Amino acid sequence: MPLFVTKYERRDGTDRDALGRAALTLCRANRAVDGVRNSRFYWANTDTVAVLTDAEPGAFGQGSGTPPTADGAKAFFGMADLARQVSDETWGEAAAGEEVYRLSQ
């Protein structure tokens, strides 16, 4: 299962409680997508939250072919109003990476 890891840094003047609530809203919208197993947020430091979303392959994220839901788009732009996205990564499982490597041989 891929793990999607996105970090957001609080904009100057943004209330930390508001950022936490927006991150929770984003996680709830992510969890409503078919194929998403879990989505949670964590405070990386006093100004940065990380959203971790675990999903079935092809069910979530850019390039999946799955368009965002209305709630997902609203939550995503709500985060953008309060924080800057500073990183966005997709982590693959070790077995999937090994399989791709073996295909390359």
PABAFI-929228 format. One record per residue: residue number from 1; y, z, x of N, C-alpha, C in turn; residue in one letter. Coordinates in Angstrom, 3 decimals, m for minus. Layout:
N
<pt seq="NUM" n_north="Y" n_up="Z" n_east="X" ca_north="Y" ca_up="Z" ca_east="X" c_north="Y" c_up="Z" c_east="X" type="A"/>
...
This chain:
105
<pt seq="1" n_north="m1.173" n_up="0.000" n_east="0.831" ca_north="0.000" ca_up="0.000" ca_east="0.000" c_north="1.242" c_up="0.000" c_east="0.880" type="M"/>
<pt seq="2" n_north="2.146" n_up="m0.900" n_east="0.626" ca_north="3.390" ca_up="m0.834" ca_east="1.393" c_north="4.240" c_up="0.357" c_east="0.965" type="P"/>
<pt seq="3" n_north="4.977" n_up="0.856" n_east="1.914" ca_north="5.918" ca_up="1.937" ca_east="1.672" c_north="7.302" c_up="1.389" c_east="1.961" type="L"/>
<pt seq="4" n_north="8.186" n_up="1.496" n_east="0.995" ca_north="9.553" ca_up="0.994" ca_east="1.125" c_north="10.450" c_up="2.182" c_east="1.447" type="F"/>
<pt seq="5" n_north="11.173" n_up="2.092" n_east="2.557" ca_north="12.013" ca_up="3.183" ca_east="3.034" c_north="13.447" c_up="2.665" c_east="3.130" type="V"/>
<pt seq="6" n_north="14.330" n_up="3.248" n_east="2.334" ca_north="15.731" ca_up="2.842" ca_east="2.322" c_north="16.586" c_up="4.077" c_east="2.531" type="T"/>
<pt seq="7" n_north="17.544" n_up="3.984" n_east="3.467" ca_north="18.453" ca_up="5.100" ca_east="3.725" c_north="19.854" c_up="4.745" c_east="3.260" type="K"/>
<pt seq="8" n_north="20.507" n_up="5.749" n_east="2.686" ca_north="21.875" ca_up="5.610" ca_east="2.185" c_north="22.735" c_up="6.709" c_east="2.799" type="Y"/>
<pt seq="9" n_north="23.902" n_up="6.323" n_east="3.311" ca_north="24.844" ca_up="7.273" ca_east="3.886" c_north="26.008" c_up="7.484" c_east="2.919" type="E"/>
<pt seq="10" n_north="26.306" n_up="8.719" n_east="2.640" ca_north="27.341" ca_up="9.111" ca_east="1.686" c_north="28.690" c_up="8.518" c_east="2.080" type="R"/>
<pt seq="11" n_north="29.390" n_up="7.926" n_east="1.106" ca_north="30.760" ca_up="7.445" ca_east="1.331" c_north="31.701" c_up="8.646" c_east="1.374" type="R"/>
<pt seq="12" n_north="32.780" n_up="8.529" n_east="2.154" ca_north="33.778" ca_up="9.591" ca_east="2.223" c_north="34.263" c_up="9.918" c_east="0.814" type="D"/>
<pt seq="13" n_north="34.339" n_up="11.181" n_east="0.517" ca_north="34.832" ca_up="11.619" ca_east="m0.780" c_north="33.774" c_up="11.722" c_east="m1.860" type="G"/>
<pt seq="14" n_north="32.561" n_up="11.244" n_east="m1.582" ca_north="31.487" ca_up="11.327" ca_east="m2.574" c_north="30.892" c_up="12.728" c_east="m2.579" type="T"/>
<pt seq="15" n_north="30.748" n_up="13.282" n_east="m3.740" ca_north="30.143" ca_up="14.596" ca_east="m3.921" c_north="28.647" c_up="14.513" c_east="m3.596" type="D"/>
<pt seq="16" n_north="28.150" n_up="15.451" n_east="m2.819" ca_north="26.735" ca_up="15.435" ca_east="m2.433" c_north="25.816" c_up="15.593" c_east="m3.646" type="R"/>
<pt seq="17" n_north="26.226" n_up="16.396" n_east="m4.593" ca_north="25.425" ca_up="16.559" ca_east="m5.805" c_north="25.330" c_up="15.236" c_east="m6.568" type="D"/>
<pt seq="18" n_north="26.434" n_up="14.512" n_east="m6.644" ca_north="26.430" ca_up="13.207" ca_east="m7.323" c_north="25.508" c_up="12.231" c_east="m6.601" type="A"/>
<pt seq="19" n_north="25.516" n_up="12.275" n_east="m5.274" ca_north="24.626" ca_up="11.393" ca_east="m4.505" c_north="23.166" c_up="11.744" c_east="m4.768" type="L"/>
<pt seq="20" n_north="22.864" n_up="13.024" n_east="m4.787" ca_north="21.489" ca_up="13.448" ca_east="m5.073" c_north="21.035" c_up="13.028" c_east="m6.463" type="G"/>
<pt seq="21" n_north="21.924" n_up="13.178" n_east="m7.449" ca_north="21.573" ca_up="12.758" ca_east="m8.809" c_north="21.380" c_up="11.245" c_east="m8.893" type="R"/>
<pt seq="22" n_north="22.217" n_up="10.491" n_east="m8.174" ca_north="22.069" ca_up="9.030" ca_east="m8.169" c_north="20.758" c_up="8.618" c_east="m7.501" type="A"/>
<pt seq="23" n_north="20.380" n_up="9.304" n_east="m6.433" ca_north="19.109" ca_up="9.007" ca_east="m5.763" c_north="17.931" c_up="9.315" c_east="m6.680" type="A"/>
<pt seq="24" n_north="18.015" n_up="10.413" n_east="m7.420" ca_north="16.960" ca_up="10.755" ca_east="m8.373" c_north="16.861" c_up="9.695" c_east="m9.465" type="L"/>
<pt seq="25" n_north="17.987" n_up="9.225" n_east="m9.953" ca_north="17.999" ca_up="8.162" ca_east="m10.975" c_north="17.355" c_up="6.894" c_east="m10.426" type="T"/>
<pt seq="26" n_north="17.662" n_up="6.554" n_east="m9.175" ca_north="17.054" ca_up="5.377" ca_east="m8.558" c_north="15.540" c_up="5.545" c_east="m8.446" type="L"/>
<pt seq="27" n_north="15.092" n_up="6.712" n_east="m8.040" ca_north="13.651" ca_up="6.962" ca_east="m7.932" c_north="12.963" c_up="6.840" c_east="m9.293" type="C"/>
<pt seq="28" n_north="13.593" n_up="7.366" n_east="m10.321" ca_north="13.004" ca_up="7.262" ca_east="m11.670" c_north="12.919" c_up="5.813" c_east="m12.118" type="R"/>
<pt seq="29" n_north="13.951" n_up="5.028" n_east="m11.830" ca_north="13.923" ca_up="3.597" ca_east="m12.183" c_north="12.834" c_up="2.888" c_east="m11.392" type="A"/>
<pt seq="30" n_north="12.678" n_up="3.226" n_east="m10.123" ca_north="11.616" ca_up="2.615" ca_east="m9.307" c_north="10.238" c_up="2.950" c_east="m9.866" type="N"/>
<pt seq="31" n_north="10.039" n_up="4.213" n_east="m10.249" ca_north="8.725" ca_up="4.638" ca_east="m10.771" c_north="8.373" c_up="3.955" c_east="m12.085" type="R"/>
<pt seq="32" n_north="9.362" n_up="3.452" n_east="m12.807" ca_north="9.112" ca_up="2.773" ca_east="m14.080" c_north="8.593" c_up="1.345" c_east="m13.893" type="A"/>
<pt seq="33" n_north="8.616" n_up="0.847" n_east="m12.666" ca_north="8.146" ca_up="m0.517" ca_east="m12.385" c_north="6.624" c_up="m0.516" c_east="m12.289" type="V"/>
<pt seq="34" n_north="5.977" n_up="m1.459" n_east="m12.984" ca_north="4.519" ca_up="m1.587" ca_east="m12.905" c_north="4.105" c_up="m1.810" c_east="m11.454" type="D"/>
<pt seq="35" n_north="3.125" n_up="m1.057" n_east="m11.006" ca_north="2.627" ca_up="m1.198" ca_east="m9.644" c_north="3.243" c_up="m0.228" c_east="m8.656" type="G"/>
<pt seq="36" n_north="4.271" n_up="0.501" n_east="m9.072" ca_north="4.861" ca_up="1.521" ca_east="m8.207" c_north="4.105" c_up="2.821" c_east="m8.425" type="V"/>
<pt seq="37" n_north="3.578" n_up="3.362" n_east="m7.354" ca_north="2.803" ca_up="4.596" ca_east="m7.445" c_north="3.688" c_up="5.830" c_east="m7.437" type="R"/>
<pt seq="38" n_north="4.738" n_up="5.790" n_east="m6.607" ca_north="5.609" ca_up="6.950" ca_east="m6.496" c_north="6.922" c_up="6.533" c_east="m5.853" type="N"/>
<pt seq="39" n_north="7.967" n_up="7.246" n_east="m6.151" ca_north="9.262" ca_up="7.047" ca_east="m5.515" c_north="9.965" c_up="8.391" c_east="m5.493" type="S"/>
<pt seq="40" n_north="10.352" n_up="8.828" n_east="m4.297" ca_north="11.011" ca_up="10.121" ca_east="m4.123" c_north="12.143" c_up="9.957" c_east="m3.128" type="R"/>
<pt seq="41" n_north="13.084" n_up="10.883" n_east="m3.180" ca_north="14.131" ca_up="10.848" ca_east="m2.169" c_north="14.129" c_up="12.140" c_east="m1.373" type="F"/>
<pt seq="42" n_north="14.648" n_up="12.031" n_east="m0.156" ca_north="14.715" ca_up="13.158" ca_east="0.772" c_north="16.088" c_up="13.147" c_east="1.433" type="Y"/>
<pt seq="43" n_north="16.581" n_up="14.308" n_east="1.765" ca_north="17.810" ca_up="14.394" ca_east="2.545" c_north="17.419" c_up="14.261" c_east="4.011" type="W"/>
<pt seq="44" n_north="17.933" n_up="13.224" n_east="4.682" ca_north="17.666" ca_up="13.020" ca_east="6.103" c_north="18.605" c_up="13.886" c_east="6.938" type="A"/>
<pt seq="45" n_north="19.815" n_up="14.089" n_east="6.451" ca_north="20.790" ca_up="15.005" ca_east="7.034" c_north="21.815" c_up="15.308" c_east="5.943" type="N"/>
<pt seq="46" n_north="22.918" n_up="15.949" n_east="6.273" ca_north="23.858" ca_up="16.372" ca_east="5.238" c_north="24.553" c_up="15.221" c_east="4.526" type="T"/>
<pt seq="47" n_north="24.541" n_up="14.031" n_east="5.123" ca_north="25.225" ca_up="12.884" ca_east="4.528" c_north="24.316" c_up="11.700" c_east="4.216" type="D"/>
<pt seq="48" n_north="23.019" n_up="11.839" n_east="4.436" ca_north="22.109" ca_up="10.699" ca_east="4.303" c_north="20.897" c_up="11.060" c_east="3.455" type="T"/>
<pt seq="49" n_north="20.604" n_up="10.194" n_east="2.477" ca_north="19.362" ca_up="10.335" ca_east="1.720" c_north="18.460" c_up="9.145" c_east="2.040" type="V"/>
<pt seq="50" n_north="17.174" n_up="9.400" n_east="2.015" ca_north="16.178" ca_up="8.352" ca_east="2.204" c_north="15.346" c_up="8.269" c_east="0.936" type="A"/>
<pt seq="51" n_north="15.186" n_up="7.067" n_east="0.412" ca_north="14.358" ca_up="6.830" ca_east="m0.767" c_north="13.065" c_up="6.190" c_east="m0.292" type="V"/>
<pt seq="52" n_north="11.926" n_up="6.829" n_east="m0.575" ca_north="10.611" ca_up="6.315" ca_east="m0.198" c_north="9.871" c_up="5.918" c_east="m1.459" type="L"/>
<pt seq="53" n_north="9.455" n_up="4.659" n_east="m1.511" ca_north="8.769" ca_up="4.131" ca_east="m2.687" c_north="7.436" c_up="3.537" c_east="m2.247" type="T"/>
<pt seq="54" n_north="6.370" n_up="3.998" n_east="m2.865" ca_north="5.004" ca_up="3.553" ca_east="m2.585" c_north="4.576" c_up="2.625" c_east="m3.718" type="D"/>
<pt seq="55" n_north="4.192" n_up="1.391" n_east="m3.377" ca_north="3.863" ca_up="0.415" ca_east="m4.427" c_north="2.681" c_up="m0.445" c_east="m4.022" type="A"/>
<pt seq="56" n_north="2.061" n_up="m1.031" n_east="m5.034" ca_north="1.002" ca_up="m2.004" ca_east="m4.801" c_north="1.606" c_up="m3.228" c_east="m4.096" type="E"/>
<pt seq="57" n_north="0.848" n_up="m3.920" n_east="m3.267" ca_north="1.377" ca_up="m5.118" ca_east="m2.614" c_north="1.886" c_up="m6.135" c_east="m3.646" type="P"/>
<pt seq="58" n_north="3.093" n_up="m6.627" n_east="m3.438" ca_north="3.680" ca_up="m7.637" ca_east="m4.309" c_north="4.282" c_up="m7.127" c_east="m5.599" type="G"/>
<pt seq="59" n_north="4.276" n_up="m5.813" n_east="m5.806" ca_north="4.760" ca_up="m5.265" ca_east="m7.076" c_north="6.223" c_up="m4.838" c_east="m7.038" type="A"/>
<pt seq="60" n_north="6.799" n_up="m4.734" n_east="m5.842" ca_north="8.110" ca_up="m4.118" ca_east="m5.734" c_north="8.848" c_up="m4.668" c_east="m4.520" type="F"/>
<pt seq="61" n_north="10.149" n_up="m4.708" n_east="m4.626" ca_north="10.987" ca_up="m5.032" ca_east="m3.477" c_north="11.305" c_up="m6.505" c_east="m3.339" type="G"/>
<pt seq="62" n_north="12.227" n_up="m6.775" n_east="m2.408" ca_north="12.623" ca_up="m8.158" ca_east="m2.164" c_north="11.423" c_up="m8.974" c_east="m1.708" type="Q"/>
<pt seq="63" n_north="11.355" n_up="m10.189" n_east="m2.202" ca_north="10.260" ca_up="m11.077" ca_east="m1.844" c_north="9.011" c_up="m10.887" c_east="m2.675" type="G"/>
<pt seq="64" n_north="9.000" n_up="m9.902" n_east="m3.558" ca_north="7.803" ca_up="m9.641" ca_east="m4.360" c_north="7.690" c_up="m10.593" c_east="m5.541" type="S"/>
<pt seq="65" n_north="8.813" n_up="m11.213" n_east="m5.917" ca_north="8.814" ca_up="m12.055" ca_east="m7.100" c_north="8.997" c_up="m11.273" c_east="m8.381" type="G"/>
<pt seq="66" n_north="9.098" n_up="m9.954" n_east="m8.260" ca_north="9.315" ca_up="m9.098" ca_east="m9.418" c_north="10.806" c_up="m8.841" c_east="m9.557" type="T"/>
<pt seq="67" n_north="11.431" n_up="m9.348" n_east="m10.612" ca_north="12.867" ca_up="m9.129" ca_east="m10.759" c_north="13.157" c_up="m7.659" c_east="m11.074" type="P"/>
<pt seq="68" n_north="14.332" n_up="m7.176" n_east="m10.708" ca_north="14.660" ca_up="m5.791" ca_east="m11.031" c_north="14.816" c_up="m5.602" c_east="m12.532" type="P"/>
<pt seq="69" n_north="14.512" n_up="m4.416" n_east="m12.982" ca_north="14.746" ca_up="m4.078" ca_east="m14.383" c_north="16.243" c_up="m3.790" c_east="m14.555" type="T"/>
<pt seq="70" n_north="16.694" n_up="m3.729" n_east="m15.794" ca_north="18.095" ca_up="m3.391" ca_east="m16.053" c_north="18.408" c_up="m1.994" c_east="m15.525" type="A"/>
<pt seq="71" n_north="17.507" n_up="m1.041" n_east="m15.770" ca_north="17.721" ca_up="0.320" ca_east="m15.271" c_north="17.698" c_up="0.356" c_east="m13.746" type="D"/>
<pt seq="72" n_north="16.824" n_up="m0.440" n_east="m13.156" ca_north="16.753" ca_up="m0.497" ca_east="m11.693" c_north="18.018" c_up="m1.059" c_east="m11.081" type="G"/>
<pt seq="73" n_north="18.545" n_up="m2.133" n_east="m11.666" ca_north="19.784" ca_up="m2.734" ca_east="m11.162" c_north="20.948" c_up="m1.764" c_east="m11.327" type="A"/>
<pt seq="74" n_north="21.004" n_up="m1.088" n_east="m12.467" ca_north="22.079" ca_up="m0.120" ca_east="m12.711" c_north="22.006" c_up="1.022" c_east="m11.698" type="K"/>
<pt seq="75" n_north="20.812" n_up="1.512" n_east="m11.437" ca_north="20.634" ca_up="2.604" ca_east="m10.479" c_north="20.967" c_up="2.164" c_east="m9.058" type="A"/>
<pt seq="76" n_north="20.578" n_up="0.946" n_east="m8.708" ca_north="20.861" ca_up="0.417" ca_east="m7.375" c_north="22.373" c_up="0.311" c_east="m7.142" type="F"/>
<pt seq="77" n_north="23.092" n_up="m0.251" n_east="m8.116" ca_north="24.538" ca_up="m0.374" ca_east="m7.968" c_north="25.231" c_up="0.984" c_east="m8.071" type="F"/>
<pt seq="78" n_north="24.641" n_up="1.915" n_east="m8.807" ca_north="25.165" ca_up="3.273" ca_east="m8.838" c_north="25.103" c_up="3.929" c_east="m7.468" type="G"/>
<pt seq="79" n_north="24.017" n_up="3.691" n_east="m6.750" ca_north="23.906" ca_up="4.187" ca_east="m5.375" c_north="24.945" c_up="3.524" c_east="m4.482" type="M"/>
<pt seq="80" n_north="25.132" n_up="2.221" n_east="m4.647" ca_north="26.098" ca_up="1.500" ca_east="m3.812" c_north="27.520" c_up="1.999" c_east="m4.022" type="A"/>
<pt seq="81" n_north="27.826" n_up="2.489" n_east="m5.213" ca_north="29.156" ca_up="3.039" ca_east="m5.469" c_north="29.387" c_up="4.345" c_east="m4.707" type="D"/>
<pt seq="82" n_north="28.307" n_up="5.079" n_east="m4.432" ca_north="28.421" ca_up="6.395" ca_east="m3.810" c_north="28.048" c_up="6.428" c_east="m2.334" type="L"/>
<pt seq="83" n_north="27.263" n_up="5.448" n_east="m1.891" ca_north="26.738" ca_up="5.480" ca_east="m0.522" c_north="26.536" c_up="4.072" c_east="0.014" type="A"/>
<pt seq="84" n_north="26.560" n_up="3.968" n_east="1.339" ca_north="26.288" ca_up="2.692" ca_east="2.009" c_north="24.811" c_up="2.639" c_east="2.382" type="R"/>
<pt seq="85" n_north="24.173" n_up="1.528" n_east="2.083" ca_north="22.792" ca_up="1.361" ca_east="2.521" c_north="22.829" c_up="1.086" c_east="4.018" type="Q"/>
<pt seq="86" n_north="22.187" n_up="1.941" n_east="4.807" ca_north="22.237" ca_up="1.791" ca_east="6.255" c_north="20.934" c_up="1.260" c_east="6.843" type="V"/>
<pt seq="87" n_north="19.855" n_up="1.323" n_east="6.077" ca_north="18.608" ca_up="0.717" ca_east="6.545" c_north="17.688" c_up="0.456" c_east="5.356" type="S"/>
<pt seq="88" n_north="16.843" n_up="m0.536" n_east="5.522" ca_north="15.877" ca_up="m0.909" ca_east="4.484" c_north="14.656" c_up="m1.474" c_east="5.201" type="D"/>
<pt seq="89" n_north="13.551" n_up="m0.773" n_east="5.112" ca_north="12.344" ca_up="m1.180" ca_east="5.818" c_north="11.154" c_up="m1.190" c_east="4.873" type="E"/>
<pt seq="90" n_north="10.202" n_up="m2.047" n_east="5.157" ca_north="8.925" ca_up="m2.050" ca_east="4.462" c_north="7.858" c_up="m1.712" c_east="5.494" type="T"/>
<pt seq="91" n_north="7.168" n_up="m0.631" n_east="5.254" ca_north="6.119" ca_up="m0.197" ca_east="6.170" c_north="4.764" c_up="m0.594" c_east="5.589" type="W"/>
<pt seq="92" n_north="3.963" n_up="m1.279" n_east="6.389" ca_north="2.624" ca_up="m1.669" ca_east="5.970" c_north="1.593" c_up="m0.684" c_east="6.487" type="G"/>
<pt seq="93" n_north="0.491" n_up="m0.583" n_east="5.789" ca_north="m0.595" ca_up="0.290" ca_east="6.227" c_north="m1.221" c_up="m0.262" c_east="7.496" type="E"/>
<pt seq="94" n_north="m1.798" n_up="0.612" n_east="8.278" ca_north="m2.412" ca_up="0.213" ca_east="9.538" c_north="m3.504" c_up="m0.838" c_east="9.314" type="A"/>
<pt seq="95" n_north="m4.316" n_up="m0.667" n_east="8.286" ca_north="m5.410" ca_up="m1.617" ca_east="8.028" c_north="m4.865" c_up="m3.004" c_east="7.713" type="A"/>
<pt seq="96" n_north="m3.780" n_up="m3.074" n_east="6.949" ca_north="m3.189" ca_up="m4.372" ca_east="6.622" c_north="m2.629" c_up="m5.041" c_east="7.875" type="A"/>
<pt seq="97" n_north="m1.999" n_up="m4.262" n_east="8.732" ca_north="m1.483" ca_up="m4.808" ca_east="9.984" c_north="m2.595" c_up="m5.320" c_east="10.886" type="G"/>
<pt seq="98" n_north="m3.690" n_up="m4.574" n_east="10.943" ca_north="m4.830" ca_up="m4.997" ca_east="11.758" c_north="m5.436" c_up="m6.281" c_east="11.195" type="E"/>
<pt seq="99" n_north="m5.515" n_up="m6.388" n_east="9.881" ca_north="m6.060" ca_up="m7.586" ca_east="9.251" c_north="m5.215" c_up="m8.814" c_east="9.583" type="E"/>
<pt seq="100" n_north="m3.908" n_up="m8.674" n_east="9.520" ca_north="m3.021" ca_up="m9.779" ca_east="9.862" c_north="m3.194" c_up="m10.172" c_east="11.320" type="V"/>
<pt seq="101" n_north="m3.311" n_up="m9.170" n_east="12.201" ca_north="m3.521" ca_up="m9.451" ca_east="13.620" c_north="m4.821" c_up="m10.229" c_east="13.827" type="Y"/>
<pt seq="102" n_north="m5.899" n_up="m9.808" n_east="13.164" ca_north="m7.190" ca_up="m10.499" ca_east="13.326" c_north="m7.122" c_up="m11.933" c_east="12.813" type="R"/>
<pt seq="103" n_north="m6.338" n_up="m12.162" n_east="11.754" ca_north="m6.162" ca_up="m13.529" ca_east="11.247" c_north="m5.466" c_up="m14.416" c_east="12.266" type="L"/>
<pt seq="104" n_north="m4.654" n_up="m13.805" n_east="13.107" ca_north="m3.892" ca_up="m14.591" ca_east="14.095" c_north="m4.743" c_up="m15.011" c_east="15.280" type="S"/>
<pt seq="105" n_north="m5.912" n_up="m14.453" n_east="15.424" ca_north="m6.774" ca_up="m14.758" ca_east="16.586" c_north="m7.550" c_up="m16.042" c_east="16.402" type="Q"/>
